[in-house]
Each structure stands twice: as C-alpha cells, then as structure tokens.
C-alpha cells in the first residue's frame, strides 16, 4: 500500500435511535467520536418489513398535507 493516502481507521461510538450504543471501527470523525443515527434497522421499514415509524412519510404526503384542500369546492 502507498503511504499517507489512506484515512485513519479508529474506534467510534454509534448511538441508535432507541438509545442503544455500540463501538465499531470507522474512518468517521476522530478517535472516540460519536455517530448519532437518525434511521437504523430498528426503525426503518426496509429492515422491519412493516409500516414506517419515522415522523416524515415523504414528499408526497408532505405536499398533500400542505396543499390537499387547495382548490376543492364545497
């Protein structure tokens, strides 16, 4: 390997959305840094296989919530 071209590989602390933590090796930050996850396997539907449990459901629902009643005649 060439010298001085690779990032430093060190131990960091990862905090999941439910508050659990674990230590792993990474090039993120510096030695002892903390990485707080917004989405993780315990809350994301891609891993859980169920409905979303995160606050924002996406751009379409956000648009419908904001402009859904615009132009409707009663």
Secondary structure, 3 states (H helix, E strand, C coil): CCCCCCCCCEEEEEECCCCCEEEEEECCCCCCCEEECCCCCCCCHHHHCCCCCCCCCCHHHHHHHHHCCCCCCC
